């Protein structure tokens, strides 16, 4: 961090690094070192990764600095930040440890694809990577890396648990943070044909049964809440029912008396209650969905496949399950998309544009965030 800050603030040091890059990589454009930001952990990864990428140029820069000393027995200001081979090895180890976090961050911060369903598997992958790295690190040979891994592993387990478990309740930990993978992330993962099978493998049998039972109950609740829009015939029928209200009142007493007697036929005894029929129908949809919903995770061009495309082609087979999927799959995994909108707004609504109307501001922010979809040449 001190090295990057010094080169960033010193034009002379930056020129020396640029010259070293041109000597080693004449066919490549000159790169700058990346300064990390303490509030964003992935920026530390980017900083260290760039240092490793420019390792040969950085080493050559310090060699040239040593050769061109004014006083051979006195280090220059730049040499005070020289990195040894052991320090480069530590940087390499740290980059390796942080790589799963960076990959997860990139996957979860997107706004143009379904990403909440990726969370359970990503958390399990990071947990396994931390455990393996901690077990493979010798506390005596590499005490700094071992101490960092131990602290990261303890903090990770405090936040996400020692294993991937499903709970229908929201458990709060320190500073009111959610402990473990949220329930809706598991639901999204099961409703996503790309991730359903992989998430199933990291869960226990009891957790899987509980998850599907909770989703079944939620789908039934949505089924009950669903309102069918009234047509002209429905309105006419409602009016006719209102006129018969008085007649219905007269029949009420007779019906109460009739209800005391068993007037049902033998065929009625075998009939299935409407509520039971709904339960059976939804359970069949879920069973069929569990067995048949499959989709490759990536396209042939290594892009994310879109589960909404799969649902657009198959929703008629699982209409009640689709009602739940519509509510869950659009939820973003992180707040990064919302934060990017605020950043865009701060660039658009500045002190020179204070008279910008809310309507125009909304349109400009919308265009900024969706410029990739516009066909500007037409």
C-alpha positions as CSV (number, residue, x, y, z in Angstrom):
1,X,0.0,0.0,0.0
2,X,2.9,2.4,0.8
3,X,4.6,1.6,-2.4
4,X,1.5,2.2,-4.5
5,X,0.8,5.5,-2.6
6,X,4.4,6.7,-3.2
7,X,4.3,5.9,-6.9
8,X,0.8,7.4,-7.3
9,X,2.0,10.7,-5.6
10,X,5.4,10.9,-7.3
11,X,5.6,11.7,-11.0
12,X,9.3,10.8,-11.1
13,X,8.6,7.3,-9.5
14,X,5.7,6.8,-11.9
15,X,7.9,7.6,-14.9
16,X,10.4,5.0,-13.7
17,X,7.8,2.3,-13.5
18,X,6.5,3.3,-16.9
19,X,10.0,3.0,-18.4
20,X,10.5,-0.4,-16.8
21,X,7.2,-1.6,-18.3
22,X,8.2,-0.4,-21.8
23,X,11.5,-2.3,-21.5
24,X,9.9,-5.6,-20.4
25,X,6.6,-5.3,-22.3
26,X,7.1,-3.2,-25.4
27,X,4.0,-4.5,-27.1
28,X,1.7,-3.9,-24.2
29,X,0.1,-0.6,-23.0
30,X,1.5,0.9,-19.8
31,X,-0.5,0.1,-16.7
32,X,-0.8,2.0,-13.4
33,X,-0.8,0.5,-9.9
34,X,-4.2,0.3,-8.3
35,X,-4.7,2.0,-4.9
36,X,-6.9,0.0,-2.6
37,X,-9.8,1.4,-0.5
38,X,-10.2,0.1,3.0
39,X,-14.0,0.0,2.8
40,X,-13.9,-2.3,-0.3
41,X,-12.0,-5.5,0.3
42,X,-11.9,-6.5,-3.3
43,X,-9.8,-3.3,-4.1
44,X,-7.0,-4.8,-2.0
45,X,-7.2,-7.9,-4.2
46,X,-7.0,-5.8,-7.3
47,X,-4.0,-3.9,-5.9
48,X,-2.1,-7.0,-5.1
49,X,-3.0,-8.7,-8.3
50,X,-1.7,-5.7,-10.3
51,X,1.6,-5.8,-8.3
52,X,2.0,-9.4,-9.2
53,X,1.2,-8.8,-12.8
54,X,3.9,-6.0,-12.9
55,X,6.4,-8.0,-10.8
56,X,9.2,-8.0,-13.4
57,X,8.8,-4.3,-14.1
58,X,8.7,-3.4,-10.4
59,X,11.9,-5.5,-9.7
60,X,13.6,-3.9,-12.7
61,X,12.6,-0.5,-11.5
62,X,14.3,-1.1,-8.1
63,X,17.4,-2.5,-9.8
64,X,17.8,0.6,-12.0
65,X,17.2,2.7,-8.9
66,X,20.0,1.0,-7.1
67,X,22.4,1.3,-10.1
68,X,21.7,5.1,-10.4
69,X,22.1,6.0,-6.8
70,X,23.8,9.4,-6.1
71,X,25.3,7.9,-3.0
72,X,26.0,4.2,-3.1
73,X,25.6,3.7,0.6
74,X,22.4,5.6,0.9
75,X,19.0,4.4,-0.3
76,X,16.8,6.6,-2.4
77,X,13.2,7.5,-1.3
78,X,11.8,5.0,-3.8
79,X,14.1,2.2,-2.6
80,X,12.6,2.5,0.9
81,X,9.5,0.7,-0.6
82,X,11.3,-2.1,-2.3
83,X,9.7,-5.5,-2.1
84,X,11.7,-8.6,-1.3
85,X,11.2,-12.1,-2.8
86,X,9.6,-13.2,0.4
87,X,7.1,-10.3,0.3
88,X,6.2,-11.1,-3.3
89,X,5.5,-14.7,-2.1
90,X,3.3,-13.4,0.6
91,X,1.4,-11.3,-1.9
92,X,1.0,-14.3,-4.1
93,X,-0.5,-16.3,-1.3
94,X,-2.9,-13.5,-0.3
95,X,-4.1,-13.2,-3.8
96,X,-4.7,-16.9,-4.0
97,X,-6.7,-16.8,-0.7
98,X,-8.8,-13.8,-1.8
99,X,-9.6,-15.1,-5.3
100,X,-12.8,-17.0,-4.3
101,X,-14.1,-13.8,-2.6
102,X,-13.4,-11.7,-5.7
103,X,-15.1,-14.3,-7.9
104,X,-18.1,-14.3,-5.6
105,X,-18.3,-10.5,-5.5
106,X,-18.2,-10.2,-9.3
107,X,-21.0,-12.8,-9.6
108,X,-23.3,-11.3,-6.9
109,X,-22.9,-7.6,-7.8
110,X,-24.4,-7.8,-11.3
111,X,-27.8,-6.1,-12.1
112,X,-28.6,-7.6,-15.5
113,X,-29.0,-11.2,-14.6
114,X,-30.5,-13.4,-11.9
115,X,-27.9,-13.8,-9.1
116,X,-29.6,-14.4,-5.7
117,X,-29.7,-18.1,-6.6
118,X,-25.9,-18.2,-6.8
119,X,-25.5,-17.3,-3.1
120,X,-25.8,-20.7,-1.3
121,X,-23.2,-22.5,-3.6
122,X,-20.8,-19.5,-3.6
123,X,-20.9,-19.4,0.2
124,X,-20.2,-23.1,0.4
125,X,-17.3,-22.8,-2.1
126,X,-15.7,-20.0,-0.1
127,X,-16.1,-22.0,3.2
128,X,-14.4,-25.0,1.6
129,X,-11.6,-22.9,0.2
130,X,-10.9,-21.2,3.5
131,X,-10.8,-24.6,5.3
132,X,-8.5,-26.2,2.7
133,X,-6.1,-23.2,2.7
134,X,-6.0,-23.1,6.5
135,X,-5.2,-26.8,6.7
136,X,-2.5,-26.5,4.0
137,X,-0.7,-23.6,5.7
138,X,2.1,-24.2,8.2
139,X,1.8,-21.9,11.2
140,X,5.5,-22.0,11.8
141,X,6.7,-21.5,8.2
142,X,4.2,-18.9,7.3
143,X,2.8,-17.4,10.6
144,X,1.5,-14.2,9.0
145,X,-0.6,-16.0,6.4
146,X,-1.8,-18.6,9.0
147,X,-2.9,-15.8,11.3
148,X,-4.8,-14.1,8.5
149,X,-6.5,-17.3,7.4
150,X,-7.5,-18.1,11.0
151,X,-9.1,-14.7,11.5
152,X,-10.9,-14.8,8.1
153,X,-12.2,-18.4,8.8
154,X,-13.4,-17.4,12.3
155,X,-15.2,-14.3,11.0
156,X,-16.7,-16.2,8.1
157,X,-18.1,-18.9,10.3
158,X,-19.5,-16.3,12.7
159,X,-21.4,-14.7,9.8
160,X,-22.3,-17.8,7.7
161,X,-22.0,-20.8,10.0
162,X,-19.7,-23.8,10.0
163,X,-21.8,-25.6,7.4
164,X,-24.5,-24.8,4.9
165,X,-27.9,-25.2,6.7
166,X,-31.4,-24.1,5.9
167,X,-33.6,-22.4,8.3
168,X,-37.1,-20.9,7.8
169,X,-36.4,-18.4,10.5
170,X,-34.2,-15.3,10.1
171,X,-31.4,-15.5,12.6
172,X,-29.6,-12.2,13.6
173,X,-26.0,-12.1,14.7
174,X,-23.7,-9.2,15.7
175,X,-24.8,-5.7,14.6
176,X,-28.2,-7.2,13.5
177,X,-26.6,-9.0,10.5
178,X,-28.3,-12.1,9.2
179,X,-26.6,-15.2,10.3
180,X,-26.2,-17.9,7.6
181,X,-27.7,-18.0,4.1
182,X,-31.1,-16.3,4.0
183,X,-34.2,-18.4,3.3
184,X,-35.1,-16.6,0.1
185,X,-31.6,-17.3,-1.3
186,X,-32.3,-21.0,-0.9
187,X,-35.7,-20.6,-2.5
188,X,-34.2,-18.7,-5.5
189,X,-31.5,-21.4,-5.9
190,X,-34.2,-24.2,-6.0
191,X,-36.4,-22.2,-8.4
192,X,-33.4,-21.6,-10.7
193,X,-33.0,-24.6,-13.1
194,X,-29.2,-23.7,-13.4
195,X,-28.5,-24.1,-9.6
196,X,-31.2,-26.4,-8.3
197,X,-29.1,-29.6,-8.5
198,X,-25.8,-28.1,-7.2
199,X,-27.6,-26.6,-4.2
200,X,-29.4,-29.8,-3.5
201,X,-26.0,-31.6,-3.1
202,X,-24.7,-29.3,-0.4
203,X,-27.8,-29.6,1.8
204,X,-28.8,-32.4,4.2
205,X,-31.9,-34.5,3.5
206,X,-33.8,-33.0,6.4
207,X,-33.0,-29.4,5.2
208,X,-34.1,-30.3,1.6
209,X,-37.4,-31.7,2.8
210,X,-38.0,-28.6,5.1
211,X,-37.2,-26.3,2.2
212,X,-39.6,-27.9,-0.3
213,X,-42.3,-28.0,2.4
214,X,-41.9,-24.3,3.1
215,X,-42.0,-23.5,-0.6
216,X,-45.1,-25.7,-0.9
217,X,-46.8,-23.8,1.9
218,X,-45.9,-20.4,0.3
219,X,-47.2,-21.5,-3.1
220,X,-50.5,-22.5,-1.5
221,X,-50.7,-19.1,0.2
222,X,-50.1,-17.4,-3.2
223,X,-52.8,-19.5,-4.7
224,X,-55.3,-18.4,-2.1
225,X,-54.4,-14.8,-2.6
226,X,-54.7,-14.9,-6.4
227,X,-57.6,-12.9,-7.6
228,X,-59.2,-13.6,-10.9
229,X,-60.2,-10.4,-12.7
230,X,-64.0,-10.0,-13.1
231,X,-65.5,-10.1,-16.6
232,X,-68.8,-8.7,-17.7
233,X,-70.6,-12.0,-17.0
234,X,-69.1,-12.1,-13.5
235,X,-70.5,-8.6,-12.8
236,X,-73.9,-9.6,-14.0
237,X,-73.8,-12.7,-11.9
238,X,-72.9,-10.7,-8.8
239,X,-75.9,-8.4,-9.4
240,X,-78.2,-11.4,-9.8
241,X,-76.9,-12.8,-6.5
242,X,-77.6,-9.5,-4.8
243,X,-81.2,-9.7,-5.9
244,X,-81.6,-13.1,-4.4
245,X,-80.2,-12.1,-1.1
246,X,-83.6,-11.9,0.6
247,X,-84.5,-15.4,-0.7
248,X,-81.3,-16.8,0.6
249,X,-82.0,-15.4,4.1
250,X,-85.3,-17.3,4.1
251,X,-83.6,-20.5,3.2
252,X,-81.0,-20.2,5.9
253,X,-83.1,-21.6,8.7
254,X,-84.1,-24.6,6.5
255,X,-80.4,-25.3,5.6
256,X,-79.4,-25.2,9.3
257,X,-82.0,-27.9,10.0
258,X,-81.0,-29.9,6.9
259,X,-77.4,-29.8,8.0
260,X,-78.3,-31.9,11.1
261,X,-79.1,-34.9,8.8
262,X,-76.8,-36.9,6.6
263,X,-78.2,-36.1,3.2
264,X,-75.0,-36.9,1.2
265,X,-74.9,-39.6,-1.4
266,X,-72.4,-42.4,-1.4
267,X,-70.6,-40.8,-4.4
268,X,-70.0,-37.6,-2.3
269,X,-68.1,-39.6,0.3
270,X,-65.4,-40.4,-2.1
271,X,-65.1,-36.9,-3.5
272,X,-61.8,-35.0,-2.7
273,X,-62.2,-31.7,-0.9
274,X,-61.2,-28.6,-3.0
275,X,-58.4,-27.7,-0.5
276,X,-56.9,-31.2,-0.7
277,X,-57.1,-31.1,-4.5
278,X,-55.1,-27.8,-4.5
279,X,-52.5,-29.4,-2.2
280,X,-52.1,-32.4,-4.4
281,X,-51.9,-30.3,-7.6
282,X,-49.2,-28.1,-6.2
283,X,-47.2,-31.1,-4.8
284,X,-47.3,-32.7,-8.3
285,X,-46.1,-29.5,-9.9
286,X,-43.2,-29.4,-7.4
287,X,-42.3,-33.0,-7.9
288,X,-42.3,-32.7,-11.6
289,X,-40.2,-29.5,-11.4
290,X,-37.7,-31.2,-9.2
291,X,-37.2,-34.0,-11.6
292,X,-37.3,-32.2,-14.9
293,X,-36.1,-28.6,-14.4
294,X,-32.5,-28.5,-15.8
295,X,-30.5,-25.9,-17.5
296,X,-26.7,-25.5,-18.2
297,X,-25.1,-22.8,-16.1
298,X,-23.2,-21.2,-19.0
299,X,-24.0,-20.7,-22.6
300,X,-21.6,-21.9,-25.4
301,X,-20.0,-18.4,-25.3
302,X,-19.4,-18.7,-21.5
303,X,-22.2,-16.2,-20.6
304,X,-24.7,-16.8,-17.8
305,X,-27.7,-18.7,-19.0
306,X,-31.0,-16.9,-18.0
307,X,-33.4,-18.9,-15.9
308,X,-36.2,-16.5,-16.9
309,X,-35.8,-17.7,-20.5
310,X,-36.3,-21.3,-19.3
311,X,-39.4,-20.2,-17.3
312,X,-40.8,-18.3,-20.3
313,X,-40.8,-21.6,-22.1
314,X,-42.0,-23.8,-19.3
315,X,-44.2,-21.8,-17.0
316,X,-47.4,-23.4,-18.3
317,X,-46.2,-26.7,-16.9
318,X,-45.7,-25.3,-13.4
319,X,-48.1,-22.3,-13.2
320,X,-48.2,-22.2,-9.4
321,X,-44.5,-22.7,-8.9
322,X,-44.0,-19.9,-11.5
323,X,-46.0,-17.5,-9.3
324,X,-43.4,-18.0,-6.5
325,X,-40.5,-17.8,-9.0
326,X,-41.7,-14.4,-10.2
327,X,-41.5,-13.0,-6.7
328,X,-38.1,-14.5,-5.8
329,X,-35.8,-14.6,-8.8
330,X,-35.8,-10.8,-9.4
331,X,-34.4,-10.0,-5.9
332,X,-30.8,-8.8,-6.2
333,X,-28.2,-10.6,-4.1
334,X,-26.4,-7.4,-3.0
335,X,-27.0,-3.7,-2.7
336,X,-24.4,-2.9,-5.3
337,X,-26.9,-2.2,-8.2
338,X,-28.7,0.4,-6.0
339,X,-25.4,1.9,-4.9
340,X,-24.4,2.3,-8.6
341,X,-27.6,4.1,-9.3
342,X,-26.8,6.6,-6.5
343,X,-23.3,7.1,-8.0
344,X,-24.8,7.7,-11.4
345,X,-27.3,10.2,-9.9
346,X,-24.4,12.1,-8.1
347,X,-22.6,12.5,-11.4
348,X,-25.8,13.7,-13.3
349,X,-27.3,15.9,-10.6
350,X,-24.4,18.2,-9.7
351,X,-24.1,21.8,-8.5
352,X,-24.2,23.1,-12.1
353,X,-27.5,21.3,-12.8
354,X,-29.6,22.0,-9.7
355,X,-32.6,23.1,-11.7
356,X,-32.9,19.7,-13.4
357,X,-36.4,18.4,-12.9
358,X,-37.0,15.0,-11.2
359,X,-38.6,13.6,-14.4
360,X,-35.5,14.5,-16.5
361,X,-33.2,13.3,-13.8
362,X,-35.0,9.9,-13.8
363,X,-34.8,9.7,-17.6
364,X,-31.0,10.5,-17.6
365,X,-30.2,8.0,-14.9
366,X,-32.3,5.3,-16.7
367,X,-30.4,6.0,-20.0
368,X,-27.1,5.9,-18.2
369,X,-27.8,2.5,-16.6
370,X,-29.3,1.0,-19.8
371,X,-27.1,2.5,-22.5
372,X,-25.9,-1.0,-23.5
373,X,-29.4,-1.9,-24.7
374,X,-29.8,1.1,-26.9
375,X,-29.2,0.9,-30.6
376,X,-27.5,4.3,-31.0
377,X,-26.7,3.9,-34.7
378,X,-30.3,3.7,-35.8
